[in-house]
Amino acid sequence: MRYEIKIYHRGRLSLYEQGWVLAEDLPCHPLLLQRLADIGAIELRRGLLSQSDAAKVEKILRLRRSLGVNLSGAVIIAELMDRLDDMEAEMDRQGREREF
């Protein structure tokens, strides 16, 4: 027998609970967000970003401040850092599988 679990909410979920962030809540100019969307670094939908894209924007801004690189350079560095994180997680997973 198969059961289906349904979760009901009394009120509407906030945008944050749904995984979205208002672009105006980020500490940058809206044109910068539009430029990031134009080059494919983030997905901007009607003034909303996913939480992961909001984190990416904050990482890009931090790279620009700390390293003094331009926007394109910061985007590339952020993407490479994400790839390294993914590769390290995969290597850790494979290492754990070998232990068994």
MDTraj code that builds the backbone (N, CA, C; nanometers):
import mdtraj as md
import numpy as np

residues = "MET ARG TYR GLU ILE LYS ILE TYR HIS ARG GLY ARG LEU SER LEU TYR GLU GLN GLY TRP VAL LEU ALA GLU ASP LEU PRO CYS HIS PRO LEU LEU LEU GLN ARG LEU ALA ASP ILE GLY ALA ILE GLU LEU ARG ARG GLY LEU LEU SER GLN SER ASP ALA ALA LYS VAL GLU LYS ILE LEU ARG LEU ARG ARG SER LEU GLY VAL ASN LEU SER GLY ALA VAL ILE ILE ALA GLU LEU MET ASP ARG LEU ASP ASP MET GLU ALA GLU MET ASP ARG GLN GLY ARG GLU ARG GLU PHE".split()
xyz = np.array([
    [0.0843, -0.1169, 0.0000],
    [0.0000, 0.0000, 0.0000],
    [0.0890, 0.1234, 0.0000],
    [0.0502, 0.2222, -0.0737],
    [0.1293, 0.3439, -0.0874],
    [0.0546, 0.4604, -0.0249],
    [0.1256, 0.5383, 0.0540],
    [0.0660, 0.6532, 0.1214],
    [0.1266, 0.7809, 0.0660],
    [0.0465, 0.8823, 0.0605],
    [0.0941, 1.0126, 0.0145],
    [0.0832, 1.1101, 0.1301],
    [0.1900, 1.1822, 0.1541],
    [0.1920, 1.2807, 0.2611],
    [0.1698, 1.4181, 0.1998],
    [0.0711, 1.4877, 0.2519],
    [0.0446, 1.6233, 0.2067],
    [0.0639, 1.7170, 0.3246],
    [0.1320, 1.8264, 0.2989],
    [0.1559, 1.9260, 0.4025],
    [0.0759, 2.0502, 0.3666],
    [-0.0047, 2.0928, 0.4590],
    [-0.0876, 2.2100, 0.4373],
    [-0.0358, 2.3247, 0.5227],
    [-0.0377, 2.4428, 0.4667],
    [0.0038, 2.5627, 0.5382],
    [-0.1182, 2.6512, 0.5563],
    [-0.1275, 2.7092, 0.6733],
    [-0.2421, 2.7959, 0.7002],
    [-0.2329, 2.9268, 0.6235],
    [-0.1136, 2.9774, 0.6098],
    [-0.0951, 3.1034, 0.5388],
    [-0.0043, 3.0821, 0.4190],
    [0.0204, 3.1889, 0.3500],
    [0.1115, 3.1802, 0.2358],
    [0.2541, 3.1746, 0.2861],
    [0.3360, 3.1007, 0.2167],
    [0.4781, 3.0955, 0.2507],
    [0.5436, 3.2256, 0.2082],
    [0.6365, 3.2714, 0.2889],
    [0.7102, 3.3909, 0.2503],
    [0.8014, 3.3572, 0.1326],
    [0.8460, 3.4591, 0.0627],
    [0.9374, 3.4361, -0.0494],
    [1.0632, 3.3642, -0.0024],
    [1.1124, 3.4017, 0.1163],
    [1.2331, 3.3382, 0.1686],
    [1.2080, 3.1899, 0.1935],
    [1.0932, 3.1554, 0.2474],
    [1.0610, 3.0151, 0.2721],
    [1.0477, 2.9369, 0.1423],
    [1.0127, 3.0057, 0.0358],
    [1.0025, 2.9417, -0.0953],
    [1.1378, 2.9365, -0.1664],
    [1.2415, 2.9941, -0.1066],
    [1.3744, 2.9895, -0.1662],
    [1.4105, 3.1095, -0.2514],
    [1.3404, 3.2207, -0.2360],
    [1.3658, 3.3397, -0.3167],
    [1.4064, 3.4578, -0.2295],
    [1.4824, 3.5490, -0.2892],
    [1.5288, 3.6697, -0.2220],
    [1.4936, 3.7883, -0.3116],
    [1.4458, 3.8954, -0.2520],
    [1.4188, 4.0168, -0.3290],
    [1.5509, 4.0816, -0.3693],
    [1.5614, 4.1186, -0.4952],
    [1.6836, 4.1812, -0.5442],
    [1.7141, 4.3095, -0.4687],
    [1.6116, 4.3815, -0.4293],
    [1.6328, 4.5087, -0.3595],
    [1.6907, 4.4889, -0.2197],
    [1.6862, 4.3680, -0.1668],
    [1.7435, 4.3409, -0.0349],
    [1.8950, 4.3185, -0.0395],
    [1.9495, 4.3031, -0.1599],
    [2.0938, 4.2818, -0.1729],
    [2.1677, 4.4154, -0.1715],
    [2.2906, 4.4157, -0.1204],
    [2.3655, 4.5414, -0.1068],
    [2.4361, 4.5850, -0.2352],
    [2.3614, 4.5908, -0.3446],
    [2.4224, 4.6356, -0.4706],
    [2.3171, 4.7031, -0.5574],
    [2.3652, 4.7722, -0.6577],
    [2.2780, 4.8460, -0.7483],
    [2.2022, 4.7481, -0.8387],
    [2.0763, 4.7768, -0.8700],
    [1.9990, 4.6883, -0.9585],
    [2.0625, 4.6674, -1.0955],
    [2.1341, 4.7681, -1.1463],
    [2.1997, 4.7519, -1.2764],
    [2.3107, 4.6474, -1.2715],
    [2.3776, 4.6363, -1.1567],
    [2.4804, 4.5338, -1.1410],
    [2.4163, 4.3956, -1.1477],
    [2.3020, 4.3785, -1.0826],
    [2.2309, 4.2511, -1.0892],
    [2.1880, 4.2201, -1.2317],
    [2.1439, 4.3227, -1.3033],
    [2.1033, 4.3021, -1.4418],
    [2.2227, 4.2614, -1.5282],
    [2.3384, 4.3220, -1.5037],
    [2.4592, 4.2839, -1.5786],
    [2.4967, 4.1394, -1.5499],
    [2.4867, 4.0989, -1.4227],
    [2.5167, 3.9599, -1.3875],
    [2.4183, 3.8641, -1.4551],
    [2.2924, 3.9047, -1.4637],
    [2.1931, 3.8213, -1.5324],
    [2.2215, 3.8164, -1.6822],
    [2.2636, 3.9286, -1.7393],
    [2.2923, 3.9346, -1.8832],
    [2.4083, 3.8432, -1.9223],
    [2.5078, 3.8294, -1.8349],
    [2.6226, 3.7432, -1.8688],
    [2.5996, 3.5989, -1.8222],
    [2.4825, 3.5721, -1.7642],
    [2.4474, 3.4352, -1.7275],
    [2.4982, 3.3884, -1.5927],
    [2.5460, 3.4807, -1.5104],
    [2.5980, 3.4428, -1.3793],
    [2.4862, 3.4119, -1.2807],
    [2.3731, 3.4811, -1.2953],
    [2.2580, 3.4589, -1.2081],
    [2.1319, 3.4581, -1.2927],
    [2.0235, 3.4122, -1.2318],
    [1.8937, 3.4181, -1.2980],
    [1.8062, 3.5151, -1.2194],
    [1.7659, 3.6202, -1.2837],
    [1.6865, 3.7252, -1.2211],
    [1.5459, 3.7186, -1.2786],
    [1.4471, 3.6952, -1.1918],
    [1.3082, 3.6854, -1.2371],
    [1.2225, 3.7875, -1.1641],
    [1.1792, 3.8872, -1.2366],
    [1.0890, 3.9893, -1.1816],
    [1.1362, 4.0440, -1.0480],
    [1.2641, 4.0716, -1.0406],
    [1.3188, 4.1288, -0.9188],
    [1.3459, 4.0274, -0.8093],
    [1.3431, 3.8983, -0.8429],
    [1.3693, 3.7919, -0.7462],
    [1.4881, 3.7085, -0.7897],
    [1.5641, 3.6616, -0.6913],
    [1.6759, 3.5705, -0.7156],
    [1.6596, 3.4502, -0.6243],
    [1.7146, 3.3378, -0.6669],
    [1.7161, 3.2224, -0.5776],
    [1.8156, 3.2513, -0.4649],
    [1.8019, 3.1799, -0.3559],
    [1.8941, 3.2000, -0.2442],
    [2.0377, 3.1664, -0.2849],
    [2.0546, 3.0654, -0.3699],
    [2.1903, 3.0307, -0.4135],
    [2.2490, 3.1416, -0.5018],
    [2.1658, 3.2033, -0.5862],
    [2.2150, 3.3157, -0.6674],
    [2.2471, 3.4364, -0.5806],
    [2.1679, 3.4588, -0.4762],
    [2.1961, 3.5703, -0.3845],
    [2.3301, 3.5474, -0.3151],
    [2.3572, 3.4232, -0.2761],
    [2.4865, 3.3912, -0.2146],
    [2.5994, 3.4115, -0.3146],
    [2.5736, 3.3777, -0.4410],
    [2.6747, 3.3965, -0.5449],
    [2.7051, 3.5449, -0.5657],
    [2.6009, 3.6283, -0.5635],
    [2.6196, 3.7734, -0.5779],
    [2.7054, 3.8261, -0.4634],
    [2.6762, 3.7823, -0.3429],
    [2.7552, 3.8277, -0.2283],
    [2.9008, 3.7823, -0.2399],
    [2.9236, 3.6617, -0.2904],
    [3.0604, 3.6125, -0.3102],
    [3.1321, 3.6970, -0.4163],
    [3.0617, 3.7296, -0.5244],
    [3.1200, 3.8114, -0.6311],
    [3.1557, 3.9501, -0.5790],
    [3.0664, 4.0097, -0.5013],
    [3.0948, 4.1421, -0.4441],
    [3.2143, 4.1363, -0.3495],
    [3.2237, 4.0304, -0.2700],
    [3.3359, 4.0144, -0.1773],
    [3.4672, 3.9987, -0.2540],
    [3.4662, 3.9225, -0.3631],
    [3.5864, 3.9053, -0.4455],
    [3.6292, 4.0380, -0.5082],
    [3.5332, 4.1151, -0.5547],
    [3.5657, 4.2449, -0.6147],
    [3.6309, 4.3368, -0.5125],
    [3.5750, 4.3381, -0.3898],
    [3.6314, 4.4246, -0.2852],
    [3.7690, 4.3770, -0.2409],
    [3.7814, 4.2482, -0.2138],
    [3.9061, 4.1994, -0.1535],
    [4.0200, 4.1862, -0.2545],
    [3.9898, 4.1467, -0.3767],
    [4.0956, 4.1268, -0.4761],
    [4.1082, 4.2407, -0.5763],
    [4.0060, 4.3234, -0.5841],
    [4.0109, 4.4349, -0.6773],
    [3.9953, 4.3939, -0.8228],
    [3.9353, 4.2779, -0.8483],
    [3.9155, 4.2326, -0.9860],
    [3.7875, 4.2926, -1.0424],
    [3.7776, 4.2930, -1.1749],
    [3.6565, 4.3455, -1.2372],
    [3.5434, 4.2437, -1.2263],
    [3.4264, 4.2802, -1.2729],
    [3.3081, 4.1967, -1.2571],
    [3.3253, 4.0605, -1.3251],
    [3.3738, 4.0604, -1.4477],
    [3.3924, 3.9340, -1.5193],
    [3.4917, 3.8438, -1.4479],
    [3.5994, 3.9019, -1.3991],
    [3.6985, 3.8239, -1.3264],
    [3.6419, 3.7648, -1.1987],
    [3.5617, 3.8421, -1.1280],
    [3.5007, 3.7938, -1.0043],
    [3.4027, 3.6800, -1.0322],
    [3.3288, 3.6902, -1.1433],
    [3.2351, 3.5835, -1.1801],
    [3.3115, 3.4552, -1.2103],
    [3.4199, 3.4664, -1.2861],
    [3.4994, 3.3486, -1.3208],
    [3.5603, 3.2859, -1.1961],
    [3.6137, 3.3663, -1.1082],
    [3.6730, 3.3145, -0.9843],
    [3.5671, 3.2444, -0.9000],
    [3.4492, 3.3044, -0.8890],
    [3.3411, 3.2439, -0.8099],
    [3.2990, 3.1092, -0.8688],
    [3.2902, 3.1018, -1.0019],
    [3.2536, 2.9751, -1.0660],
    [3.3610, 2.8691, -1.0452],
    [3.4873, 2.9085, -1.0528],
    [3.5963, 2.8131, -1.0285],
    [3.5968, 2.7655, -0.8838],
    [3.5683, 2.8555, -0.7908],
    [3.5605, 2.8161, -0.6501],
    [3.4477, 2.7157, -0.6284],
    [3.3337, 2.7375, -0.6941],
    [3.2218, 2.6436, -0.6827],
    [3.2589, 2.5071, -0.7406],
    [3.3290, 2.5073, -0.8535],
    [3.3730, 2.3800, -0.9127],
    [3.4687, 2.3059, -0.8204],
    [3.5611, 2.3798, -0.7599],
    [3.6534, 2.3167, -0.6653],
    [3.5796, 2.2558, -0.5467],
    [3.4814, 2.3281, -0.4953],
    [3.4007, 2.2758, -0.3843],
    [3.3292, 2.1472, -0.4253],
    [3.2723, 2.1466, -0.5468],
    [3.2038, 2.0268, -0.5958],
    [3.3004, 1.9098, -0.6109],
    [3.4201, 1.9378, -0.6634],
    [3.5202, 1.8317, -0.6819],
    [3.5667, 1.7762, -0.5474],
    [3.5876, 1.8636, -0.4500],
    [3.6290, 1.8179, -0.3171],
    [3.5207, 1.7323, -0.2524],
    [3.3954, 1.7717, -0.2684],
    [3.2844, 1.6932, -0.2128],
    [3.2772, 1.5570, -0.2801],
    [3.2980, 1.5530, -0.4105],
    [3.2966, 1.4260, -0.4835],
    [3.4124, 1.3363, -0.4395],
    [3.5300, 1.3945, -0.4209],
    [3.6449, 1.3160, -0.3753],
    [3.6213, 1.2620, -0.2341],
    [3.5621, 1.3427, -0.1475],
    [3.5295, 1.2968, -0.0122],
    [3.4291, 1.1821, -0.0168],
    [3.3292, 1.1942, -0.1039],
    [3.2282, 1.0901, -0.1174],
    [3.2906, 0.9610, -0.1663],
    [3.3778, 0.9708, -0.2651],
    [3.4445, 0.8521, -0.3177],
    [3.5369, 0.7894, -0.2137],
    [3.6009, 0.8735, -0.1338],
    [3.6877, 0.8225, -0.0274],
    [3.6091, 0.7458, 0.0775],
    [3.4922, 0.7965, 0.1119],
    [3.4075, 0.7264, 0.2085],
    [3.3573, 0.5948, 0.1540],
    [3.3259, 0.5906, 0.0230],
    [3.2786, 0.4668, -0.0385],
    [3.3886, 0.3599, -0.0389],
    [3.5137, 0.3998, -0.0577],
    [3.6251, 0.3049, -0.0584],
    [3.6515, 0.2451, 0.0796],
    [3.6171, 0.3206, 0.1826],
    [3.6410, 0.2729, 0.3181],
    [3.5517, 0.1544, 0.3531],
    [3.4379, 0.1445, 0.2886],
    [3.3449, 0.0358, 0.3201],
    [3.3751, -0.0879, 0.2466],
])
top = md.Topology()
chain = top.add_chain()
for i, resn in enumerate(residues, 1):
    res = top.add_residue(resn, chain, resSeq=i)
    for name in ("N", "CA", "C"):
        top.add_atom(name, md.element.get_by_symbol(name[0]), res)
traj = md.Trajectory(xyz[None], top)
